[in-house]
Amino acid sequence: MTERRSRGDGGLHWDENRQRWIASVTVGYTPAGKRIVRKASGKTKTEAKAKLKEIIRDHDDGLASGPANYTVAEAVTSWLAYGLHGRNPNTVTNYRTLCEKHIIPDLGARKLRELSAEDVDRWLVGKAKVLAARTVRLLHSCLNRAVKFAQARDKVKRNVVGLCEIPEGKEGRPSKSLTLDQATALLDAAENTRFYAYVVLSLLIGARTEELRALIWKEVDLVGDPDKDIPPWIAVWRSVREGGDTKTKRSRRSLALPKRCVEALKAHRLQQRQDKKKAGDGWKDHGLVFASLVGTPLDAHNVRRAFRKIVKDAGMPAYYWTPREMRHSFVSLLSDSGVPLEDIARLVGHSGTAVTEAVYRKQIRSVLLQGAAAMDDLFAR
């Protein structure tokens, strides 16, 4: 039986087939004059009335309540398909993997309208117990962006994910640095490989791996200007990050090249010319210093695979070291040699010494120890 209600209050009726109370209300008309009806249902009359009141309240407030059966999985899938235009392909792949492995299996079946901040809090806390802090932050970011994307398309009236705090995840794998003997062994093992110049520049000037992968020959000067006391140098002005910029503005820097770097790059350029001649018409010229056998850009997997082989040949466990730790080793070796922290910060492209100390705190020799050593010398007994 349909309950007669005041005009604009909608209607309630019992559906025998579905065995549920159905609530419906007209919220407007299309340009063609067709009524726009919003519906909801409940097992009890009270539940259906409550949902009807919510629809009317949202309509009066100018808020679209969105389809009642729209799920978190649909929101995430839509964001992955249409909300990542212009992003780096590797970033898109990473986001998709995180969503398909963690968000959709855990929360995907939930109706987006019914997702609460408590649901998200519990989920994030559970993830923080088993995942690294950075991964937890990325998961929150992906879900937050997906819901925000749905909100902008009237699928939900508010974004509860943005209200949630991000718990601290497990501590990530700590970075390490090579000792001088280990660094020497690594350079020796790399010397007769195609990756030698890459290893030399990583260890001797501290460039980030994403900066070296984007380095072009136009930004390399292997001669300098002896008359003006300008040594050979490279311009670290780009990276393979989204947009092609370096990590920060301060990361854009020009670095003098040690002699071993100059020698390695000269040999590398000769080898690349031979590669180009051998590839013939198949060569894809991007002007890159470090490229594949046909001139195309290297990806992170190419670098890791080549690096691990060199580490193994140097007599060290391949699984234990990553390419980025050559940069950490650069900082450590300079610090052990007595180079001031301010100079190290400029060389690695940090905006100040605070970042250098925070990120490379295990590689930086403590200034406090220097003060104690100086006093011991002054007041020796």
Beta strands, then each sheet from edge to edge (+ up, - down):
strand 1: 11-15
strand 2: 20-29
strand 3: 35-42
strand 4: 220-221
strand 5: 233-236
strand 6: 253-256
sheet 1: 1+ 2- 3+
sheet 2: 4+ 5- 6+
end
